[in-house]
Amino acid sequence: MNTLAWVLQVVLAVVFLLHGLAYTVAYSALARRMRERRGPVSPPLPPAFRQFIGVAELAAAFGLIVPPAIHLDAWLAPLSAAGLVIVMVGAAILHARRREFPAFAVTVVLGGLAAVTLFLRWQVVPL
């Protein structure tokens, strides 16, 4: 179970590191590529809120891997997973309201993986 928890932590960390970087550093290129692919996109998030989400995702990616890897404040890993669950619930609501069903499905899967990671690290194989 510990191996499964680590695999989930690494997968989530990579996904949210990349998405957090896209939301904080490279958002204009991402938005331009989305417009070219899908045409006009839904109304964008306010820039400050988008950057807040990106920073939260980057912090969660860091918290999932670094503290447990160096055995310092490893309790941050399940809290990072809990934070991702909260962010994914909000993202699922946003995508459902916008009728972006493929993005909604991805969000639900990632939120589920974060919830499983939270459960594993909090109850089954704590660090």
N, CA, C and O atoms as a GROMACS GRO file, in nm:
protein
  508
    1MET      N    1   0.080  -0.120   0.000
    1MET     CA    2   0.000   0.000   0.000
    1MET      C    3   0.085   0.127   0.000
    1MET      O    4   0.047   0.229  -0.058
    2ASN      N    5   0.200   0.119   0.065
    2ASN     CA    6   0.290   0.234   0.067
    2ASN      C    7   0.336   0.268  -0.074
    2ASN      O    8   0.346   0.386  -0.110
    3THR      N    9   0.363   0.166  -0.155
    3THR     CA   10   0.406   0.189  -0.293
    3THR      C   11   0.295   0.256  -0.373
    3THR      O   12   0.320   0.350  -0.448
    4LEU      N   13   0.173   0.209  -0.356
    4LEU     CA   14   0.059   0.270  -0.425
    4LEU      C   15   0.044   0.416  -0.384
    4LEU      O   16   0.020   0.503  -0.468
    5ALA      N   17   0.058   0.443  -0.256
    5ALA     CA   18   0.046   0.581  -0.208
    5ALA      C   19   0.154   0.669  -0.270
    5ALA      O   20   0.126   0.782  -0.310
    6TRP      N   21   0.277   0.618  -0.277
    6TRP     CA   22   0.386   0.697  -0.338
    6TRP      C   23   0.361   0.721  -0.486
    6TRP      O   24   0.386   0.830  -0.536
    7VAL      N   25   0.312   0.618  -0.557
    7VAL     CA   26   0.284   0.635  -0.700
    7VAL      C   27   0.177   0.743  -0.719
    7VAL      O   28   0.191   0.830  -0.804
    8LEU      N   29   0.071   0.736  -0.640
    8LEU     CA   30  -0.033   0.838  -0.650
    8LEU      C   31   0.022   0.977  -0.617
    8LEU      O   32  -0.012   1.074  -0.684
    9GLN      N   33   0.105   0.986  -0.515
    9GLN     CA   34   0.163   1.115  -0.479
    9GLN      C   35   0.247   1.171  -0.593
    9GLN      O   36   0.238   1.290  -0.624
   10VAL      N   37   0.327   1.088  -0.656
   10VAL     CA   38   0.412   1.135  -0.765
   10VAL      C   39   0.328   1.177  -0.886
   10VAL      O   40   0.352   1.281  -0.946
   11VAL      N   41   0.228   1.096  -0.920
   11VAL     CA   42   0.142   1.130  -1.034
   11VAL      C   43   0.071   1.262  -1.009
   11VAL      O   44   0.069   1.350  -1.095
   12LEU      N   45   0.011   1.276  -0.891
   12LEU     CA   46  -0.058   1.400  -0.859
   12LEU      C   47   0.038   1.519  -0.856
   12LEU      O   48   0.004   1.628  -0.904
   13ALA      N   49   0.156   1.499  -0.801
   13ALA     CA   50   0.254   1.608  -0.795
   13ALA      C   51   0.294   1.654  -0.935
   13ALA      O   52   0.304   1.774  -0.959
   14VAL      N   53   0.317   1.562  -1.025
   14VAL     CA   54   0.356   1.599  -1.162
   14VAL      C   55   0.242   1.673  -1.231
   14VAL      O   56   0.264   1.778  -1.292
   15VAL      N   57   0.121   1.620  -1.222
   15VAL     CA   58   0.006   1.683  -1.288
   15VAL      C   59  -0.016   1.824  -1.235
   15VAL      O   60  -0.033   1.918  -1.312
   16PHE      N   61  -0.014   1.839  -1.103
   16PHE     CA   62  -0.043   1.971  -1.046
   16PHE      C   63   0.076   2.066  -1.054
   16PHE      O   64   0.056   2.187  -1.054
   17LEU      N   65   0.196   2.014  -1.062
   17LEU     CA   66   0.311   2.101  -1.088
   17LEU      C   67   0.298   2.162  -1.227
   17LEU      O   68   0.315   2.283  -1.244
   18LEU      N   69   0.267   2.080  -1.325
   18LEU     CA   70   0.253   2.130  -1.462
   18LEU      C   71   0.134   2.226  -1.475
   18LEU      O   72   0.146   2.331  -1.538
   19HIS      N   73   0.021   2.190  -1.416
   19HIS     CA   74  -0.096   2.276  -1.425
   19HIS      C   75  -0.075   2.405  -1.347
   19HIS      O   76  -0.116   2.512  -1.391
   20GLY      N   77  -0.012   2.396  -1.232
   20GLY     CA   78   0.017   2.516  -1.155
   20GLY      C   79   0.112   2.610  -1.228
   20GLY      O   80   0.094   2.731  -1.224
   21LEU      N   81   0.212   2.553  -1.295
   21LEU     CA   82   0.303   2.637  -1.375
   21LEU      C   83   0.229   2.702  -1.491
   21LEU      O   84   0.253   2.818  -1.523
   22ALA      N   85   0.140   2.626  -1.554
   22ALA     CA   86   0.063   2.682  -1.665
   22ALA      C   87  -0.026   2.796  -1.617
   22ALA      O   88  -0.042   2.895  -1.688
   23TYR      N   89  -0.083   2.785  -1.499
   23TYR     CA   90  -0.171   2.889  -1.447
   23TYR      C   91  -0.095   3.009  -1.393
   23TYR      O   92  -0.150   3.119  -1.390
   24THR      N   93   0.028   2.991  -1.351
   24THR     CA   94   0.101   3.105  -1.294
   24THR      C   95   0.199   3.169  -1.391
   24THR      O   96   0.215   3.291  -1.392
   25VAL      N   97   0.265   3.087  -1.473
   25VAL     CA   98   0.373   3.139  -1.556
   25VAL      C   99   0.335   3.150  -1.703
   25VAL      O  100   0.362   3.252  -1.767
   26ALA      N  101   0.272   3.048  -1.757
   26ALA     CA  102   0.252   3.040  -1.902
   26ALA      C  103   0.104   3.045  -1.940
   26ALA      O  104   0.064   2.976  -2.034
   27TYR      N  105   0.023   3.125  -1.870
   27TYR     CA  106  -0.120   3.122  -1.897
   27TYR      C  107  -0.156   3.180  -2.033
   27TYR      O  108  -0.246   3.128  -2.098
   28SER      N  109  -0.088   3.283  -2.078
   28SER     CA  110  -0.125   3.345  -2.207
   28SER      C  111  -0.104   3.246  -2.321
   28SER      O  112  -0.186   3.240  -2.413
   29ALA      N  113   0.004   3.170  -2.318
   29ALA     CA  114   0.027   3.070  -2.422
   29ALA      C  115  -0.078   2.959  -2.415
   29ALA      O  116  -0.125   2.912  -2.519
   30LEU      N  117  -0.116   2.917  -2.295
   30LEU     CA  118  -0.218   2.815  -2.278
   30LEU      C  119  -0.353   2.864  -2.330
   30LEU      O  120  -0.422   2.790  -2.400
   31ALA      N  121  -0.391   2.986  -2.297
   31ALA     CA  122  -0.519   3.041  -2.343
   31ALA      C  123  -0.521   3.056  -2.494
   31ALA      O  124  -0.623   3.028  -2.558
   32ARG      N  125  -0.411   3.099  -2.553
   32ARG     CA  126  -0.404   3.114  -2.698
   32ARG      C  127  -0.420   2.979  -2.767
   32ARG      O  128  -0.492   2.968  -2.866
   33ARG      N  129  -0.354   2.876  -2.714
   33ARG     CA  130  -0.364   2.742  -2.772
   33ARG      C  131  -0.507   2.688  -2.759
   33ARG      O  132  -0.556   2.622  -2.850
   34MET      N  133  -0.574   2.716  -2.648
   34MET     CA  134  -0.712   2.670  -2.630
   34MET      C  135  -0.805   2.740  -2.728
   34MET      O  136  -0.895   2.675  -2.783
   35ARG      N  137  -0.786   2.870  -2.751
   35ARG     CA  138  -0.870   2.942  -2.847
   35ARG      C  139  -0.851   2.888  -2.988
   35ARG      O  140  -0.948   2.876  -3.063
   36GLU      N  141  -0.726   2.855  -3.025
   36GLU     CA  142  -0.700   2.802  -3.158
   36GLU      C  143  -0.765   2.666  -3.178
   36GLU      O  144  -0.814   2.635  -3.286
   37ARG      N  145  -0.765   2.584  -3.072
   37ARG     CA  146  -0.818   2.449  -3.081
   37ARG      C  147  -0.970   2.445  -3.074
   37ARG      O  148  -1.033   2.372  -3.150
   38ARG      N  149  -1.029   2.521  -2.985
   38ARG     CA  150  -1.172   2.509  -2.958
   38ARG      C  151  -1.253   2.632  -2.998
   38ARG      O  152  -1.374   2.632  -2.980
   39GLY      N  153  -1.190   2.733  -3.050
   39GLY     CA  154  -1.264   2.856  -3.077
   39GLY      C  155  -1.275   2.938  -2.950
   39GLY      O  156  -1.193   2.923  -2.859
   40PRO      N  157  -1.376   3.023  -2.941
   40PRO     CA  158  -1.389   3.106  -2.821
   40PRO      C  159  -1.411   3.018  -2.698
   40PRO      O  160  -1.490   2.923  -2.699
   41VAL      N  161  -1.340   3.052  -2.594
   41VAL     CA  162  -1.350   2.975  -2.470
   41VAL      C  163  -1.447   3.045  -2.376
   41VAL      O  164  -1.487   3.159  -2.399
   42SER      N  165  -1.484   2.976  -2.270
   42SER     CA  166  -1.571   3.033  -2.168
   42SER      C  167  -1.504   3.154  -2.106
   42SER      O  168  -1.383   3.173  -2.120
   43PRO      N  169  -1.581   3.237  -2.038
   43PRO     CA  170  -1.520   3.354  -1.975
   43PRO      C  171  -1.405   3.312  -1.883
   43PRO      O  172  -1.419   3.217  -1.805
   44PRO      N  173  -1.294   3.380  -1.892
   44PRO     CA  174  -1.178   3.340  -1.810
   44PRO      C  175  -1.200   3.371  -1.663
   44PRO      O  176  -1.283   3.454  -1.625
   45LEU      N  177  -1.122   3.302  -1.581
   45LEU     CA  178  -1.122   3.332  -1.438
   45LEU      C  179  -1.052   3.466  -1.417
   45LEU      O  180  -0.966   3.505  -1.496
   46PRO      N  181  -1.088   3.538  -1.312
   46PRO     CA  182  -1.015   3.660  -1.282
   46PRO      C  183  -0.866   3.627  -1.261
   46PRO      O  184  -0.834   3.525  -1.199
   47PRO      N  185  -0.776   3.711  -1.312
   47PRO     CA  186  -0.633   3.679  -1.305
   47PRO      C  187  -0.581   3.650  -1.165
   47PRO      O  188  -0.501   3.559  -1.147
   48ALA      N  189  -0.625   3.726  -1.066
   48ALA     CA  190  -0.576   3.703  -0.929
   48ALA      C  191  -0.622   3.567  -0.877
   48ALA      O  192  -0.546   3.498  -0.809
   49PHE      N  193  -0.745   3.528  -0.908
   49PHE     CA  194  -0.797   3.399  -0.864
   49PHE      C  195  -0.726   3.285  -0.936
   49PHE      O  196  -0.693   3.183  -0.875
   50ARG      N  197  -0.702   3.303  -1.066
   50ARG     CA  198  -0.628   3.202  -1.143
   50ARG      C  199  -0.488   3.183  -1.086
   50ARG      O  200  -0.442   3.070  -1.073
   51GLN      N  201  -0.421   3.290  -1.054
   51GLN     CA  202  -0.287   3.279  -0.996
   51GLN      C  203  -0.290   3.216  -0.858
   51GLN      O  204  -0.199   3.141  -0.822
   52PHE      N  205  -0.393   3.246  -0.779
   52PHE     CA  206  -0.409   3.183  -0.649
   52PHE      C  207  -0.422   3.032  -0.664
   52PHE      O  208  -0.359   2.955  -0.591
   53ILE      N  209  -0.504   2.989  -0.759
   53ILE     CA  210  -0.521   2.845  -0.784
   53ILE      C  211  -0.388   2.785  -0.826
   53ILE      O  212  -0.351   2.677  -0.778
   54GLY      N  213  -0.316   2.852  -0.915
   54GLY     CA  214  -0.186   2.801  -0.960
   54GLY      C  215  -0.087   2.787  -0.847
   54GLY      O  216  -0.016   2.687  -0.839
   55VAL      N  217  -0.082   2.886  -0.759
   55VAL     CA  218   0.010   2.880  -0.645
   55VAL      C  219  -0.032   2.768  -0.549
   55VAL      O  220   0.053   2.698  -0.495
   56ALA      N  221  -0.162   2.752  -0.528
   56ALA     CA  222  -0.211   2.644  -0.441
   56ALA      C  223  -0.173   2.507  -0.499
   56ALA      O  224  -0.135   2.417  -0.424
   57GLU      N  225  -0.183   2.492  -0.630
   57GLU     CA  226  -0.146   2.366  -0.693
   57GLU      C  227   0.004   2.341  -0.683
   57GLU      O  228   0.047   2.228  -0.661
   58LEU      N  229   0.083   2.445  -0.700
   58LEU     CA  230   0.228   2.430  -0.685
   58LEU      C  231   0.265   2.393  -0.541
   58LEU      O  232   0.351   2.307  -0.519
   59ALA      N  233   0.201   2.457  -0.445
   59ALA     CA  234   0.227   2.425  -0.305
   59ALA      C  235   0.188   2.281  -0.273
   59ALA      O  236   0.259   2.211  -0.201
   60ALA      N  237   0.076   2.236  -0.328
   60ALA     CA  238   0.033   2.097  -0.305
   60ALA      C  239   0.129   1.999  -0.369
   60ALA      O  240   0.161   1.896  -0.309
   61ALA      N  241   0.176   2.029  -0.488
   61ALA     CA  242   0.273   1.940  -0.554
   61ALA      C  243   0.399   1.928  -0.470
   61ALA      O  244   0.453   1.819  -0.453
   62PHE      N  245   0.446   2.039  -0.418
   62PHE     CA  246   0.563   2.039  -0.330
   62PHE      C  247   0.534   1.959  -0.203
   62PHE      O  248   0.615   1.876  -0.162
   63GLY      N  249   0.418   1.984  -0.141
   63GLY     CA  250   0.383   1.918  -0.016
   63GLY      C  251   0.361   1.769  -0.027
   63GLY      O  252   0.379   1.696   0.071
   64LEU      N  253   0.323   1.723  -0.144
   64LEU     CA  254   0.302   1.579  -0.163
   64LEU      C  255   0.434   1.502  -0.166
   64LEU      O  256   0.437   1.386  -0.128
   65ILE      N  257   0.542   1.565  -0.211
   65ILE     CA  258   0.666   1.492  -0.235
   65ILE      C  259   0.778   1.529  -0.138
   65ILE      O  260   0.836   1.441  -0.074
   66VAL      N  261   0.807   1.656  -0.126
   66VAL     CA  262   0.929   1.697  -0.056
   66VAL      C  263   0.928   1.664   0.093
   66VAL      O  264   1.023   1.600   0.139
   67PRO      N  265   0.829   1.705   0.172
   67PRO     CA  266   0.837   1.674   0.316
   67PRO      C  267   0.848   1.524   0.347
   67PRO      O  268   0.931   1.485   0.429
   68PRO      N  269   0.766   1.437   0.284
   68PRO     CA  270   0.784   1.295   0.315
   68PRO      C  271   0.917   1.240   0.265
   68PRO      O  272   0.973   1.149   0.327
   69ALA      N  273   0.968   1.293   0.155
   69ALA     CA  274   1.094   1.240   0.100
   69ALA      C  275   1.212   1.272   0.190
   69ALA      O  276   1.307   1.194   0.198
   70ILE      N  277   1.207   1.387   0.258
   70ILE     CA  278   1.319   1.422   0.346
   70ILE      C  279   1.287   1.395   0.493
   70ILE      O  280   1.364   1.430   0.582
   71HIS      N  281   1.172   1.332   0.518
   71HIS     CA  282   1.131   1.294   0.654
   71HIS      C  283   1.124   1.414   0.749
   71HIS      O  284   1.166   1.407   0.864
   72LEU      N  285   1.070   1.523   0.698
   72LEU     CA  286   1.054   1.643   0.777
   72LEU      C  287   0.912   1.694   0.757
   72LEU      O  288   0.875   1.734   0.647
   73ASP      N  289   0.832   1.693   0.862
   73ASP     CA  290   0.692   1.736   0.854
   73ASP      C  291   0.615   1.657   0.748
   73ASP      O  292   0.546   1.715   0.664
   74ALA      N  293   0.627   1.526   0.753
   74ALA     CA  294   0.561   1.440   0.655
   74ALA      C  295   0.409   1.449   0.663
   74ALA      O  296   0.341   1.407   0.569
   75TRP      N  297   0.354   1.501   0.771
   75TRP     CA  298   0.210   1.517   0.783
   75TRP      C  299   0.156   1.617   0.681
   75TRP      O  300   0.035   1.628   0.665
   76LEU      N  301   0.245   1.689   0.613
   76LEU     CA  302   0.199   1.782   0.509
   76LEU      C  303   0.147   1.710   0.385
   76LEU      O  304   0.069   1.767   0.309
   77ALA      N  305   0.190   1.585   0.363
   77ALA     CA  306   0.145   1.512   0.244
   77ALA      C  307  -0.006   1.490   0.245
   77ALA      O  308  -0.072   1.523   0.146
   78PRO      N  309  -0.066   1.435   0.352
   78PRO     CA  310  -0.211   1.421   0.349
   78PRO      C  311  -0.285   1.555   0.348
   78PRO      O  312  -0.393   1.565   0.291
   79LEU      N  313  -0.227   1.656   0.411
   79LEU     CA  314  -0.292   1.788   0.406
   79LEU      C  315  -0.287   1.847   0.265
   79LEU      O  316  -0.380   1.915   0.222
   80SER      N  317  -0.179   1.821   0.194
   80SER     CA  318  -0.170   1.865   0.054
   80SER      C  319  -0.275   1.794  -0.031
   80SER      O  320  -0.338   1.856  -0.116
   81ALA      N  321  -0.292   1.665  -0.008
   81ALA     CA  322  -0.394   1.591  -0.080
   81ALA      C  323  -0.533   1.644  -0.046
   81ALA      O  324  -0.619   1.654  -0.134
   82ALA      N  325  -0.556   1.679   0.080
   82ALA     CA  326  -0.685   1.736   0.119
   82ALA      C  327  -0.710   1.869   0.049
   82ALA      O  328  -0.821   1.898   0.005
   83GLY      N  329  -0.606   1.951   0.040
   83GLY     CA  330  -0.619   2.077  -0.032
   83GLY      C  331  -0.653   2.056  -0.179
   83GLY      O  332  -0.732   2.131  -0.237
   84LEU      N  333  -0.592   1.954  -0.239
   84LEU     CA  334  -0.624   1.924  -0.379
   84LEU      C  335  -0.768   1.877  -0.395
   84LEU      O  336  -0.833   1.910  -0.495
   85VAL      N  337  -0.818   1.802  -0.299
   85VAL     CA  338  -0.958   1.759  -0.306
   85VAL      C  339  -1.049   1.882  -0.306
   85VAL      O  340  -1.144   1.889  -0.384
   86ILE      N  341  -1.019   1.978  -0.221
   86ILE     CA  342  -1.100   2.100  -0.216
   86ILE      C  343  -1.093   2.176  -0.347
   86ILE      O  344  -1.196   2.221  -0.399
   87VAL      N  345  -0.973   2.191  -0.401
   87VAL     CA  346  -0.957   2.261  -0.529
   87VAL      C  347  -1.031   2.187  -0.641
   87VAL      O  348  -1.093   2.250  -0.727
   88MET      N  349  -1.025   2.054  -0.641
   88MET     CA  350  -1.090   1.977  -0.747
   88MET      C  351  -1.243   1.980  -0.736
   88MET      O  352  -1.311   1.974  -0.838
   89VAL      N  353  -1.296   1.989  -0.615
   89VAL     CA  354  -1.441   2.003  -0.601
   89VAL      C  355  -1.485   2.136  -0.664
   89VAL      O  356  -1.584   2.141  -0.737
   90GLY      N  357  -1.412   2.242  -0.634
   90GLY     CA  358  -1.443   2.370  -0.695
   90GLY      C  359  -1.429   2.368  -0.847
   90GLY      O  360  -1.512   2.424  -0.918
   91ALA      N  361  -1.324   2.304  -0.895
   91ALA     CA  362  -1.303   2.295  -1.040
   91ALA      C  363  -1.413   2.213  -1.106
   91ALA      O  364  -1.458   2.246  -1.216
   92ALA      N  365  -1.457   2.105  -1.041
   92ALA     CA  366  -1.564   2.023  -1.097
   92ALA      C  367  -1.694   2.104  -1.108
   92ALA      O  368  -1.765   2.094  -1.208
   93ILE      N  369  -1.723   2.183  -1.006
   93ILE     CA  370  -1.843   2.266  -1.011
   93ILE      C  371  -1.833   2.368  -1.124
   93ILE      O  372  -1.929   2.388  -1.198
   94LEU      N  373  -1.717   2.432  -1.137
   94LEU     CA  374  -1.696   2.530  -1.244
   94LEU      C  375  -1.714   2.466  -1.381
   94LEU      O  376  -1.786   2.520  -1.465
   95HIS      N  377  -1.651   2.352  -1.405
   95HIS     CA  378  -1.659   2.288  -1.536
   95HIS      C  379  -1.800   2.236  -1.564
   95HIS      O  380  -1.844   2.239  -1.679
   96ALA      N  381  -1.871   2.189  -1.464
   96ALA     CA  382  -2.008   2.143  -1.484
   96ALA      C  383  -2.099   2.260  -1.520
   96ALA      O  384  -2.184   2.248  -1.608
   97ARG      N  385  -2.082   2.373  -1.453
   97ARG     CA  386  -2.164   2.491  -1.484
   97ARG      C  387  -2.137   2.543  -1.625
   97ARG      O  388  -2.227   2.594  -1.692
   98ARG      N  389  -2.014   2.530  -1.669
   98ARG     CA  390  -1.977   2.576  -1.804
   98ARG      C  391  -2.007   2.471  -1.911
   98ARG      O  392  -1.987   2.496  -2.030
   99ARG      N  393  -2.055   2.356  -1.868
   99ARG     CA  394  -2.085   2.243  -1.958
   99ARG      C  395  -1.960   2.195  -2.032
   99ARG      O  396  -1.967   2.155  -2.149
  100GLU      N  397  -1.847   2.199  -1.965
  100GLU     CA  398  -1.720   2.148  -2.019
  100GLU      C  399  -1.702   2.006  -1.965
  100GLU      O  400  -1.624   1.984  -1.872
  101PHE      N  401  -1.774   1.912  -2.024
  101PHE     CA  402  -1.782   1.780  -1.966
  101PHE      C  403  -1.652   1.699  -1.973
  101PHE      O  404  -1.626   1.623  -1.880
  102PRO      N  405  -1.569   1.709  -2.078
  102PRO     CA  406  -1.440   1.638  -2.072
  102PRO      C  407  -1.352   1.690  -1.958
  102PRO      O  408  -1.287   1.612  -1.889
  103ALA      N  409  -1.348   1.822  -1.939
  103ALA     CA  410  -1.270   1.879  -1.830
  103ALA      C  411  -1.330   1.840  -1.695
  103ALA      O  412  -1.257   1.817  -1.598
  104PHE      N  413  -1.463   1.832  -1.689
  104PHE     CA  414  -1.529   1.788  -1.566
  104PHE      C  415  -1.487   1.645  -1.531
  104PHE      O  416  -1.459   1.616  -1.415
  105ALA      N  417  -1.483   1.557  -1.630
  105ALA     CA  418  -1.445   1.417  -1.605
  105ALA      C  419  -1.300   1.408  -1.554
  105ALA      O  420  -1.272   1.335  -1.459
  106VAL      N  421  -1.210   1.482  -1.617
  106VAL     CA  422  -1.070   1.480  -1.573
  106VAL      C  423  -1.060   1.532  -1.430
  106VAL      O  424  -0.986   1.477  -1.348
  107THR      N  425  -1.134   1.637  -1.401
  107THR     CA  426  -1.132   1.695  -1.267
  107THR      C  427  -1.183   1.596  -1.162
  107THR      O  428  -1.126   1.586  -1.054
  108VAL      N  429  -1.289   1.525  -1.194
  108VAL     CA  430  -1.344   1.427  -1.099
  108VAL      C  431  -1.243   1.314  -1.076
  108VAL      O  432  -1.226   1.270  -0.962
  109VAL      N  433  -1.178   1.268  -1.182
  109VAL     CA  434  -1.077   1.161  -1.167
  109VAL      C  435  -0.961   1.210  -1.080
  109VAL      O  436  -0.919   1.139  -0.988
  110LEU      N  437  -0.910   1.328  -1.108
  110LEU     CA  438  -0.798   1.381  -1.028
  110LEU      C  439  -0.839   1.404  -0.883
  110LEU      O  440  -0.762   1.379  -0.791
  111GLY      N  441  -0.960   1.453  -0.863
  111GLY     CA  442  -1.010   1.470  -0.727
  111GLY      C  443  -1.024   1.337  -0.655
  111GLY      O  444  -0.996   1.327  -0.535
  112GLY      N  445  -1.068   1.235  -0.728
  112GLY     CA  446  -1.077   1.102  -0.668
  112GLY      C  447  -0.941   1.046  -0.631
  112GLY      O  448  -0.925   0.987  -0.524
  113LEU      N  449  -0.842   1.066  -0.718
  113LEU     CA  450  -0.706   1.021  -0.687
  113LEU      C  451  -0.651   1.094  -0.565
  113LEU      O  452  -0.582   1.035  -0.481
  114ALA      N  453  -0.680   1.223  -0.556
  114ALA     CA  454  -0.635   1.299  -0.439
  114ALA      C  455  -0.705   1.249  -0.312
  114ALA      O  456  -0.643   1.242  -0.206
  115ALA      N  457  -0.833   1.215  -0.323
  115ALA     CA  458  -0.906   1.163  -0.206
  115ALA      C  459  -0.851   1.027  -0.163
  115ALA      O  460  -0.839   1.000  -0.043
  116VAL      N  461  -0.818   0.942  -0.259
  116VAL     CA  462  -0.758   0.812  -0.226
  116VAL      C  463  -0.622   0.832  -0.160
  116VAL      O  464  -0.590   0.765  -0.062
  117THR      N  465  -0.544   0.924  -0.212
  117THR     CA  466  -0.414   0.954  -0.153
  117THR      C  467  -0.430   1.006  -0.010
  117THR      O  468  -0.356   0.966   0.080
  118LEU      N  469  -0.526   1.093   0.009
  118LEU     CA  470  -0.554   1.145   0.143
  118LEU      C  471  -0.588   1.030   0.239
  118LEU      O  472  -0.535   1.023   0.349
  119PHE      N  473  -0.676   0.941   0.196
  119PHE     CA  474  -0.716   0.830   0.281
  119PHE      C  475  -0.598   0.738   0.311
  119PHE      O  476  -0.578   0.696   0.425
  120LEU      N  477  -0.520   0.706   0.207
  120LEU     CA  478  -0.405   0.617   0.228
  120LEU      C  479  -0.304   0.677   0.325
  120LEU      O  480  -0.256   0.610   0.416
  121ARG      N  481  -0.272   0.805   0.306
  121ARG     CA  482  -0.169   0.867   0.389
  121ARG      C  483  -0.219   0.905   0.527
  121ARG      O  484  -0.139   0.920   0.618
  122TRP      N  485  -0.349   0.922   0.545
  122TRP     CA  486  -0.402   0.960   0.675
  122TRP      C  487  -0.434   0.838   0.760
  122TRP      O  488  -0.412   0.838   0.881
  123GLN      N  489  -0.488   0.731   0.694
  123GLN     CA  490  -0.540   0.617   0.770
  123GLN      C  491  -0.465   0.488   0.749
  123GLN      O  492  -0.440   0.416   0.846
  124VAL      N  493  -0.429   0.454   0.627
  124VAL     CA  494  -0.377   0.321   0.596
  124VAL      C  495  -0.227   0.313   0.618
  124VAL      O  496  -0.181   0.228   0.694
  125VAL      N  497  -0.151   0.398   0.553
  125VAL     CA  498  -0.004   0.396   0.565
  125VAL      C  499   0.048   0.537   0.593
  125VAL      O  500   0.108   0.599   0.505
  126PRO      N  501   0.025   0.587   0.715
  126PRO     CA  502   0.074   0.722   0.745
  126PRO      C  503   0.227   0.727   0.739
  126PRO      O  504   0.296   0.627   0.760
  127LEU      N  505   0.276   0.844   0.711
  127LEU     CA  506   0.422   0.862   0.702
  127LEU      C  507   0.481   0.891   0.837
  127LEU      O  508   0.602   0.910   0.848
   0.00000   0.00000   0.00000
